[in-house]
């Protein structure tokens, strides 16, 4: 005797139960193999293998073995009781006729009979053989004609097939499917717990409803065609559909009368068998079904799959165990419904994904928070997402206050069509949320105005994404938020108004920041908006004057650009670009933030690998000219940017700005770099630079670039530049030749690809033909380190 057969029955059942719970093809093969070990093992394994024989255990199993499964089950049915349609089908199938009769009664173990519906794959066999004479006589006889007529098909739908023969073959498969389900189910009606019923055959099941004592789930497969594409339903088809739906409702009523409380679920699967067919108003029929059923068992999730059923018994359904709610506009029943009471009954709610209900929908939670406090059994909501948010609602502010002790994730997206007012204000009344780690406010159709204190209430954020699609703005309208301490932040993405109102001092606390994106406009648009230079600079210089006033220097102090600064004019804090961000690897700036970018920031970012600066405007009105001041900095970078008194007494010592890890540089828009700065830029500042994209950059020559690449900047791999194509003489003098069109040993070239005006060039290692004198001005003497 094998060791497995020596195990006690309880141990074997426990082992097989674990195997059966593993929903993959290996589990199926394992159970099937165990049937051949011994009769004792087979008897224990059979209930697990055949309890739900059509369960989806691996996609390959479904496609390849559903016919084999059907043959095995039909072999347990006496052939004398099979309908003639099935008898003819099986008689032409050698896998059925030549197979030995089964040793065990597989049907006796079936509890769930849900043969997969199909559109093109037949349930038993592929009709790849011509019918025999005997079959033709049957197919043309009165019995089969009656079967064909019992399935309602829209008359105009038949014409969608290439031939009537093709339609009849598909109809035959539908009939076979119906007969298979009935032949298998009829012998085991009293043991079935779930069953798929073809709608065209609902009359037969209505007659035996009193035998379905254990049935708690019904799947109704719509195997008739009532509507298709632009084809309108004719009167006879409408009558057929109405009769079938009424019979279905009668079946449910009778079952509820015979076995009260037993039937829990009835689902209608819309036309899975016929291509290009559908059925309208099924939702209304489904609601009528739910009204005839008892309230669903206490759900753990409320979603589109059970929301309609909840709405038929909203007061009597037990919601205490609900942890997740996912509902959109289609689920909500209108503002007159008492959603606050429904939500309040979900005492274990953990995740909420909804569209706005109505103003005040979460006042109940606010009142609970005020009256009960932290230890008062509050709803433990952790994750919330509100889609299609608009300006006239207040859900997110109430949620942030009421669930501040438990919230970990907040996401808000605005309404796609645009709100009734141009501004959405978020953050009023927020309190400290110590567990909040993810905050996303994605407002694309409105302006997002944050409460100045919002970020100060979120000290443990890891991911922060605040954006709207502000395109044009006036600097005096910008009111900055207050600085916050975000020491745990790893990802920061700011776009539009949230970027313009962000307080830059907050960056001093972000020692763990790894990814940074700050854009004054839409990140994915080609062009961005930058205010006029005078307006832009005055907005910051005015703030500098206010800072001097606040520190006691006095009113009317001159700003950095001269002229008296009046108190109260300008509200923007200065961007000092002196943050220490040791873990930052990606930095992206767009619009005015790129235009005013301070390269001194690179000294505090030793791990930075990617830098993107985009100043492309519609008419290229803003040109950034790089000078030596952009390559050197005076003083040191400190976390708090405050120097000691001794440091203030020392003379300034310019130091070169170096980004030691930067590999990818993208600078779009009109940047200007002259020949004298090319070595400082491509080598001195970026010693490990590999990929460069500067398609509109100008001011330097081909010679200055090539000599830099041949000298110290051999680390560069690709460069996409806006310089014009070099002339033939320049190509010869500098050792350049097109990458495509000429054959040359690549061992003679540098590992660099230069792109000028979409044409790629390679650079020779030693250009013997470069006889022209260099016109590059000598580089200035380097500053002391």
SULKAFEN-V607103 format. One record per run of one state. SS is the DSSP state (H for helix, E for strand, L for the rest). FROM is the first residue (numbers start at 1). LEN is the number of residues. If there is no record, write none. Layout:
BEGIN
ss=SS from=FROM len=LEN
ss=SS from=FROM len=LEN
END
This chain:
BEGIN
ss=L from=1 len=2
ss=H from=3 len=4
ss=L from=7 len=2
ss=H from=9 len=13
ss=L from=22 len=3
ss=H from=25 len=10
ss=L from=35 len=4
ss=H from=39 len=12
ss=L from=51 len=8
ss=H from=59 len=16
ss=L from=75 len=4
ss=H from=79 len=3
ss=L from=82 len=2
ss=H from=84 len=8
ss=L from=92 len=2
ss=H from=94 len=4
ss=L from=98 len=8
ss=H from=106 len=4
ss=L from=110 len=2
ss=E from=112 len=2
ss=L from=114 len=19
ss=H from=133 len=7
ss=L from=140 len=2
ss=H from=142 len=8
ss=L from=150 len=3
ss=E from=153 len=1
ss=L from=154 len=1
ss=H from=155 len=6
ss=L from=161 len=3
ss=H from=164 len=23
ss=L from=187 len=2
ss=H from=189 len=3
ss=L from=192 len=2
ss=E from=194 len=5
ss=H from=199 len=9
ss=L from=208 len=1
ss=H from=209 len=3
ss=L from=212 len=5
ss=E from=217 len=5
ss=L from=222 len=3
ss=E from=225 len=1
ss=L from=226 len=1
ss=E from=227 len=2
ss=L from=229 len=2
ss=E from=231 len=1
ss=L from=232 len=3
ss=H from=235 len=24
ss=L from=259 len=6
ss=E from=265 len=5
ss=L from=270 len=8
ss=E from=278 len=1
ss=L from=279 len=3
ss=H from=282 len=11
ss=L from=293 len=8
ss=E from=301 len=2
ss=L from=303 len=4
ss=H from=307 len=6
ss=L from=313 len=11
ss=E from=324 len=3
ss=L from=327 len=12
ss=H from=339 len=6
ss=L from=345 len=6
ss=E from=351 len=5
ss=L from=356 len=7
ss=H from=363 len=10
ss=L from=373 len=10
ss=E from=383 len=7
ss=L from=390 len=5
ss=H from=395 len=8
ss=L from=403 len=6
ss=E from=409 len=6
ss=L from=415 len=8
ss=E from=423 len=4
ss=L from=427 len=11
ss=E from=438 len=6
ss=L from=444 len=3
ss=E from=447 len=4
ss=L from=451 len=3
ss=H from=454 len=4
ss=L from=458 len=5
ss=E from=463 len=6
ss=L from=469 len=6
ss=H from=475 len=3
ss=L from=478 len=13
ss=E from=491 len=5
ss=L from=496 len=1
ss=H from=497 len=4
ss=L from=501 len=3
ss=H from=504 len=6
ss=L from=510 len=5
ss=E from=515 len=5
ss=L from=520 len=13
ss=H from=533 len=18
ss=L from=551 len=7
ss=E from=558 len=1
ss=L from=559 len=5
ss=E from=564 len=1
ss=L from=565 len=21
ss=E from=586 len=5
ss=L from=591 len=1
ss=H from=592 len=4
ss=L from=596 len=3
ss=H from=599 len=6
ss=L from=605 len=5
ss=E from=610 len=5
ss=L from=615 len=9
ss=E from=624 len=2
ss=L from=626 len=2
ss=H from=628 len=3
ss=L from=631 len=1
ss=E from=632 len=3
ss=L from=635 len=10
ss=H from=645 len=5
ss=L from=650 len=4
ss=E from=654 len=3
ss=L from=657 len=7
ss=E from=664 len=5
ss=L from=669 len=2
ss=E from=671 len=2
ss=L from=673 len=2
ss=H from=675 len=11
ss=L from=686 len=5
ss=E from=691 len=4
ss=L from=695 len=3
ss=E from=698 len=1
ss=L from=699 len=3
ss=H from=702 len=9
ss=L from=711 len=7
ss=E from=718 len=4
ss=L from=722 len=6
ss=H from=728 len=7
ss=L from=735 len=1
ss=E from=736 len=3
ss=L from=739 len=7
ss=H from=746 len=3
ss=E from=749 len=8
ss=L from=757 len=2
ss=E from=759 len=6
ss=L from=765 len=21
END
